[in-house]
């Protein structure tokens, strides 16, 4: 590499901040679109990635979005700048590739993040805040993430937050055989939970969602039943395990409601897994006797079976990432050198013309054919000197993943 790409990232993730901090950074789709619209009006290129585990801004160019992110953090009530990280150049590229491959997730190898990165990129495209560099890096990261899924053990045994939550529930309850479950939410995580519950001999599953029709559709697909929010207290009282994953920006389940749900008897136990960011269950519910409350950070600390893979699987994925990152960086380097190469060709052609003119003046009276031979010789020498350089750069450009990547699916 002769130069670093002007690509950057700033943000917070589960590596630097617990869920109690990350939830302050949660953005609604409308907020994200409004921010991107402002960036487009300012003539800047950026992508905003906001998930349960991270809130990160990727951008290209010489401007600096770090001060904005620090102001954003303070506006959200987060004063500590230690939670915010920034990476530049090839380090930022490597970070995005690692994120898209699921190697930077709380649940190592989880598969949802690839779709989240793709959606963030597509939203930025629609907002008009992508440029050639962002397109090359994101398309390369997404293509490589798909290869990790197809070509390594991470894809053959995919993990997810949903499967991890069900594994934890089975572990702490001594098994889900004969248990009754309640799922709050009807998004992709909720669907993953229903899928992960299927192999267990669960006694019954109920699904509640703000939009009843979505709950009905999801429940019907997996042999569960749907219910309305007015049934929440009764279903909590009958449930053994509760999975909560909605897009609400405030707690939906209070500690007092859970206390009532376990008040039926001294041996009553209720396991609650809050998979939402911001959290949808009041954290004070941890103090309620009979309630076992877990959040996303607990999921990682419990090191459930879905939380890791054998070393060979990680090594294979990281080897693939290193190869594809180097390929991208070489292509970006070649692309950055192309304008200078054009200038070099122009200067060399001018030099050949000047030197052939000088030689012709010294040679004196020559025929038109002899004069053409002299000029052709000078031009040929220039081409032979520059050809190896041009060929090497064309070969590098041919490996640019943004040129031969699979089309993105919406």
C-alpha positions as CSV (number, residue, x, y, z in Angstrom):
1,X,0.0,0.0,0.0
2,X,1.4,3.4,-1.0
3,X,-1.5,5.3,0.6
4,X,-4.3,4.8,3.1
5,X,-7.9,5.0,1.8
6,X,-9.8,8.1,3.1
7,X,-12.4,5.8,4.9
8,X,-13.3,6.2,8.6
9,X,-15.6,4.9,11.4
10,X,-16.6,6.3,14.7
11,X,-19.0,4.8,17.2
12,X,-19.8,2.6,20.2
13,X,-20.3,-1.1,20.4
14,X,-20.6,-3.9,23.0
15,X,-16.8,-3.9,23.2
16,X,-16.7,-0.4,24.8
17,X,-20.2,0.1,26.3
18,X,-22.7,-2.0,28.2
19,X,-26.3,-2.2,27.2
20,X,-27.2,0.5,29.7
21,X,-25.0,2.9,27.6
22,X,-25.8,1.5,24.1
23,X,-29.5,1.9,24.6
24,X,-29.0,5.7,24.6
25,X,-27.6,5.5,21.1
26,X,-30.6,3.6,19.6
27,X,-32.0,5.5,16.6
28,X,-35.4,5.1,15.0
29,X,-35.5,4.6,11.2
30,X,-36.9,8.2,10.9
31,X,-34.0,9.6,12.9
32,X,-31.5,7.8,10.8
33,X,-33.0,9.0,7.6
34,X,-33.2,12.6,8.8
35,X,-29.5,12.5,9.7
36,X,-28.5,11.1,6.3
37,X,-30.6,13.7,4.6
38,X,-28.6,16.4,6.5
39,X,-25.3,14.8,5.4
40,X,-26.4,14.8,1.8
41,X,-27.3,18.5,1.9
42,X,-23.9,19.1,3.4
43,X,-22.3,17.3,0.5
44,X,-20.9,14.5,2.6
45,X,-20.9,10.7,2.1
46,X,-21.7,8.5,5.1
47,X,-23.5,5.3,6.3
48,X,-25.1,4.9,9.7
49,X,-25.2,1.4,11.2
50,X,-27.4,1.2,14.2
51,X,-28.1,-2.2,15.8
52,X,-28.6,-3.7,19.3
53,X,-24.8,-4.1,19.6
54,X,-23.5,-0.9,18.0
55,X,-24.1,2.6,16.7
56,X,-21.4,3.4,14.1
57,X,-20.9,6.1,11.5
58,X,-18.8,5.3,8.4
59,X,-17.7,8.0,6.1
60,X,-15.3,9.0,3.4
61,X,-13.3,12.1,2.7
62,X,-11.2,14.6,4.7
63,X,-13.9,16.0,7.0
64,X,-14.2,14.7,10.6
65,X,-17.5,13.3,12.0
66,X,-16.0,12.5,15.4
67,X,-16.9,15.9,17.0
68,X,-20.5,15.4,15.8
69,X,-20.6,11.9,17.3
70,X,-19.3,13.2,20.7
71,X,-21.9,15.9,20.7
72,X,-24.5,13.3,19.8
73,X,-23.4,11.1,22.7
74,X,-23.6,14.1,25.1
75,X,-27.1,14.9,23.8
76,X,-28.1,11.3,24.6
77,X,-26.8,11.7,28.2
78,X,-23.5,9.8,27.7
79,X,-20.6,12.0,29.0
80,X,-17.8,9.4,28.8
81,X,-15.8,9.6,25.6
82,X,-14.1,6.3,26.5
83,X,-17.0,4.4,25.0
84,X,-16.4,6.0,21.6
85,X,-13.8,4.5,19.2
86,X,-12.5,5.9,15.9
87,X,-10.6,4.0,13.2
88,X,-9.2,5.4,9.9
89,X,-7.9,4.0,6.6
90,X,-7.3,0.3,6.3
91,X,-8.1,-0.2,10.0
92,X,-11.6,1.1,9.4
93,X,-11.9,-1.1,6.3
94,X,-10.9,-4.2,8.3
95,X,-13.4,-3.3,11.0
96,X,-16.3,-3.2,8.6
97,X,-15.3,-6.5,7.0
98,X,-15.0,-8.1,10.5
99,X,-18.4,-6.7,11.5
100,X,-20.2,-7.9,8.3
101,X,-18.7,-11.4,8.7
102,X,-20.1,-11.7,12.3
103,X,-16.6,-11.9,13.8
104,X,-17.2,-8.7,15.9
105,X,-20.6,-9.7,17.3
106,X,-21.6,-10.4,20.9
107,X,-22.7,-13.8,19.7
108,X,-19.7,-14.8,17.6
109,X,-20.6,-15.7,14.1
110,X,-24.2,-14.5,14.4
111,X,-25.9,-14.2,11.0
112,X,-28.3,-11.2,11.5
113,X,-25.5,-8.6,11.2
114,X,-24.9,-9.2,7.5
115,X,-28.4,-8.2,6.7
116,X,-28.2,-5.2,9.0
117,X,-25.0,-3.9,7.3
118,X,-26.7,-4.4,3.9
119,X,-29.8,-2.5,5.0
120,X,-27.7,0.4,6.4
121,X,-25.8,0.6,3.1
122,X,-29.0,0.5,1.0
123,X,-30.6,3.2,3.2
124,X,-27.6,5.4,2.6
125,X,-27.8,4.7,-1.2
126,X,-31.4,5.8,-1.2
127,X,-30.5,8.9,0.7
128,X,-27.8,9.8,-1.7
129,X,-24.9,9.7,0.8
130,X,-22.7,7.1,-0.8
131,X,-19.7,7.7,-3.1
132,X,-17.4,5.4,-5.1
133,X,-15.1,4.7,-2.1
134,X,-18.0,3.8,0.3
135,X,-19.6,1.6,-2.4
136,X,-16.3,-0.3,-3.0
137,X,-15.7,-0.9,0.7
138,X,-19.3,-1.8,1.6
139,X,-19.9,-4.0,-1.4
140,X,-16.6,-5.8,-0.7
141,X,-17.5,-6.3,2.9
142,X,-21.0,-7.7,2.1
143,X,-19.6,-10.0,-0.6
144,X,-17.0,-11.3,1.8
145,X,-19.5,-11.7,4.5
146,X,-21.6,-13.9,2.2
147,X,-18.5,-15.9,1.3
148,X,-17.8,-16.5,5.1
149,X,-21.4,-17.9,5.4
150,X,-20.9,-20.1,2.3
151,X,-17.4,-21.3,2.7
152,X,-16.6,-21.7,6.4
153,X,-18.0,-23.5,9.4
154,X,-19.5,-20.2,10.6
155,X,-22.1,-20.6,7.8
156,X,-22.7,-24.3,8.3
157,X,-23.6,-23.8,11.9
158,X,-25.1,-20.3,12.0
159,X,-25.5,-18.6,15.3
160,X,-28.0,-15.8,16.2
161,X,-29.2,-13.8,19.1
162,X,-32.4,-15.8,18.9
163,X,-30.7,-19.2,19.1
164,X,-28.4,-18.0,21.9
165,X,-31.4,-16.8,23.9
166,X,-33.2,-20.1,23.6
167,X,-30.1,-22.0,24.6
168,X,-29.7,-19.8,27.7
169,X,-33.4,-20.3,28.6
170,X,-33.0,-24.1,28.2
171,X,-29.9,-24.0,30.4
172,X,-31.2,-21.9,33.3
173,X,-34.6,-23.6,33.4
174,X,-33.2,-27.2,33.2
175,X,-34.8,-27.7,29.8
176,X,-37.8,-26.4,28.0
177,X,-39.7,-29.6,27.8
178,X,-43.3,-28.9,28.9
179,X,-42.6,-25.2,29.5
180,X,-44.9,-22.4,28.3
181,X,-43.3,-19.5,26.5
182,X,-44.3,-16.0,25.7
183,X,-42.8,-13.9,22.9
184,X,-43.2,-10.1,22.8
185,X,-42.5,-8.8,19.3
186,X,-43.0,-10.0,15.8
187,X,-39.8,-9.0,14.0
188,X,-36.8,-11.1,12.7
189,X,-35.5,-11.9,16.3
190,X,-39.0,-13.1,17.4
191,X,-39.2,-15.3,14.3
192,X,-35.7,-16.7,15.1
193,X,-36.9,-17.5,18.6
194,X,-39.9,-19.4,17.4
195,X,-37.7,-21.3,15.0
196,X,-35.2,-22.1,17.7
197,X,-38.0,-23.3,20.0
198,X,-39.3,-25.8,17.5
199,X,-36.9,-28.7,18.4
200,X,-37.8,-28.4,22.1
201,X,-40.9,-30.1,23.4
202,X,-42.5,-26.8,24.5
203,X,-46.0,-26.9,25.9
204,X,-47.2,-23.8,24.1
205,X,-46.0,-20.5,22.7
206,X,-48.0,-17.2,22.6
207,X,-47.0,-14.2,20.5
208,X,-47.9,-10.6,21.3
209,X,-47.2,-7.6,19.1
210,X,-48.4,-4.0,18.8
211,X,-49.7,-4.9,15.4
212,X,-52.0,-7.9,16.0
213,X,-52.0,-9.0,12.3
214,X,-48.2,-9.4,12.3
215,X,-48.4,-11.5,15.5
216,X,-51.1,-13.6,13.9
217,X,-49.1,-14.2,10.8
218,X,-45.9,-15.1,12.7
219,X,-47.7,-17.3,15.1
220,X,-49.5,-19.2,12.4
221,X,-46.2,-19.9,10.6
222,X,-44.8,-21.7,13.6
223,X,-47.7,-23.3,15.3
224,X,-48.0,-20.7,18.0
225,X,-51.0,-18.6,19.1
226,X,-51.3,-14.8,18.9
227,X,-52.7,-12.6,21.6
228,X,-53.3,-8.9,22.3
229,X,-51.6,-6.6,24.8
230,X,-54.6,-6.7,27.0
231,X,-53.8,-10.4,27.6
232,X,-50.2,-9.7,28.7
233,X,-50.7,-10.0,32.5
234,X,-52.6,-13.3,32.2
235,X,-50.1,-14.8,29.8
236,X,-47.2,-13.7,32.0
237,X,-48.8,-15.4,34.9
238,X,-49.0,-18.7,32.9
239,X,-45.6,-18.5,31.3
240,X,-42.3,-20.1,32.4
241,X,-40.1,-18.2,29.8
242,X,-40.6,-14.8,28.3
243,X,-38.6,-13.5,25.3
244,X,-38.9,-9.7,24.7
245,X,-37.8,-8.1,21.4
246,X,-39.6,-5.1,20.2
247,X,-38.7,-1.7,18.6
248,X,-40.1,0.2,21.6
249,X,-38.0,3.0,22.9
250,X,-39.2,2.6,26.5
251,X,-39.8,-0.3,28.9
252,X,-43.0,-2.2,28.1
253,X,-42.9,-4.7,31.0
254,X,-42.6,-3.2,34.5
255,X,-41.1,-4.8,37.6
256,X,-44.5,-4.6,39.3
257,X,-46.2,-6.5,36.5
258,X,-43.6,-9.3,36.8
259,X,-43.9,-9.4,40.5
260,X,-47.7,-10.0,40.1
261,X,-46.9,-12.7,37.6
262,X,-44.8,-14.7,40.1
263,X,-47.0,-14.0,43.1
264,X,-49.1,-17.2,42.5
265,X,-46.9,-19.4,44.8
266,X,-43.6,-19.5,46.6
267,X,-42.0,-21.8,44.1
268,X,-43.1,-19.8,41.0
269,X,-40.2,-19.0,38.7
270,X,-40.2,-16.8,35.6
271,X,-37.2,-16.5,33.2
272,X,-37.2,-13.3,31.2
273,X,-34.8,-12.6,28.3
274,X,-34.8,-9.0,27.2
275,X,-33.2,-8.9,23.7
276,X,-34.1,-5.3,23.0
277,X,-32.0,-2.1,22.8
278,X,-33.3,0.1,24.4
279,X,-34.3,-2.5,27.0
280,X,-38.0,-3.2,27.1
281,X,-38.1,-4.7,30.6
282,X,-37.4,-2.5,33.6
283,X,-33.9,-3.4,34.9
284,X,-35.2,-3.2,38.5
285,X,-37.1,-6.4,37.8
286,X,-33.8,-8.2,38.6
287,X,-34.6,-7.6,42.3
288,X,-38.0,-9.3,42.1
289,X,-38.0,-12.7,43.9
290,X,-38.7,-15.5,41.4
291,X,-37.8,-13.5,38.4
292,X,-34.6,-14.2,36.5
293,X,-33.9,-11.4,34.0
294,X,-31.2,-11.5,31.4
295,X,-30.2,-8.9,28.8
296,X,-27.9,-9.0,25.7
297,X,-24.8,-8.5,27.8
298,X,-25.8,-11.4,30.0
299,X,-26.2,-13.6,26.9
300,X,-22.5,-13.0,26.0
301,X,-21.2,-13.6,29.6
302,X,-23.1,-16.9,29.9
303,X,-21.1,-18.2,27.0
304,X,-23.9,-20.4,25.7
305,X,-23.3,-22.9,23.0
306,X,-24.1,-20.4,20.2
307,X,-21.5,-18.1,21.6
308,X,-18.5,-19.6,19.9
309,X,-17.0,-21.9,17.3
310,X,-14.0,-24.2,17.1
311,X,-10.7,-22.4,16.4
312,X,-10.4,-23.8,12.8
313,X,-13.7,-22.1,11.8
314,X,-12.4,-18.8,13.1
315,X,-9.0,-19.2,11.5
316,X,-10.6,-20.0,8.1
317,X,-12.9,-17.0,8.3
318,X,-10.1,-14.7,9.3
319,X,-7.9,-16.0,6.5
320,X,-10.6,-15.3,4.0
321,X,-11.1,-11.8,5.4
322,X,-7.4,-11.0,5.2
323,X,-7.3,-12.1,1.6
324,X,-10.3,-10.1,0.5
325,X,-9.3,-7.0,2.5
326,X,-5.8,-7.0,0.9
327,X,-7.5,-7.4,-2.5
328,X,-9.7,-4.4,-1.9
329,X,-6.9,-2.3,-0.6
330,X,-4.7,-3.1,-3.7
331,X,-7.6,-2.2,-6.0
332,X,-8.2,1.1,-4.2
333,X,-4.5,1.8,-4.3
334,X,-4.5,1.2,-8.1
335,X,-7.6,3.3,-8.5
336,X,-6.0,6.1,-6.6
337,X,-2.9,5.9,-8.8
338,X,-4.8,6.0,-12.1
339,X,-5.0,9.8,-12.5
340,X,-1.2,10.1,-11.8
341,X,-0.6,7.3,-14.4
342,X,-2.6,9.3,-16.9
343,X,-0.4,12.4,-16.2
344,X,2.7,10.2,-16.5
345,X,1.5,8.9,-20.0
346,X,0.8,12.5,-21.1
347,X,4.2,13.7,-19.9
348,X,6.0,10.8,-21.5
349,X,4.3,11.3,-24.8
350,X,5.3,15.0,-24.7
351,X,8.9,14.0,-23.9
352,X,9.0,11.6,-26.8
353,X,7.7,14.3,-29.1
354,X,10.3,16.9,-27.9
355,X,13.2,14.4,-28.1
356,X,12.2,13.2,-31.6
357,X,12.0,16.8,-32.8
358,X,15.5,17.5,-31.4
359,X,16.9,14.4,-33.1
360,X,15.3,15.3,-36.4
361,X,16.8,18.8,-36.3
362,X,20.3,17.4,-35.7
363,X,19.9,14.8,-38.4
364,X,19.1,17.4,-40.9
365,X,17.6,16.5,-44.3
366,X,15.7,13.2,-44.0
367,X,12.9,11.7,-46.1
368,X,9.4,11.7,-44.8
369,X,9.7,7.9,-44.2
370,X,12.8,8.3,-42.2
371,X,11.3,11.1,-40.1
372,X,8.3,8.8,-39.4
373,X,10.7,6.0,-38.3
374,X,12.4,8.3,-35.8
375,X,9.1,9.5,-34.3
376,X,7.7,5.9,-34.1
377,X,10.9,4.7,-32.4
378,X,10.5,7.4,-29.7
379,X,6.9,6.6,-29.1
380,X,7.6,2.9,-29.0
381,X,10.3,3.4,-26.3
382,X,7.8,5.3,-24.2
383,X,5.2,2.6,-24.5
384,X,7.6,-0.2,-23.7
385,X,8.8,1.6,-20.5
386,X,5.2,2.4,-19.3
387,X,3.5,-0.8,-20.4
388,X,4.5,-3.0,-17.4
389,X,3.3,-0.3,-15.0
390,X,0.0,0.1,-16.8
391,X,-0.6,-3.6,-17.0
392,X,0.0,-4.1,-13.3
393,X,-2.5,-1.3,-12.4
394,X,-5.1,-2.7,-14.8
395,X,-4.7,-6.2,-13.2
396,X,-5.2,-4.6,-9.8
397,X,-8.3,-2.8,-10.9
398,X,-9.7,-6.0,-12.3
399,X,-9.7,-7.4,-8.8
400,X,-11.8,-4.6,-7.4
401,X,-14.7,-6.3,-5.6
402,X,-17.0,-3.5,-6.3
403,X,-16.7,-4.4,-10.0
404,X,-17.4,-8.1,-9.9
405,X,-19.4,-8.5,-6.7
406,X,-22.8,-10.2,-6.5
407,X,-25.7,-7.8,-6.9
408,X,-27.2,-6.7,-3.6
409,X,-30.6,-8.2,-2.8
410,X,-33.3,-5.8,-1.4
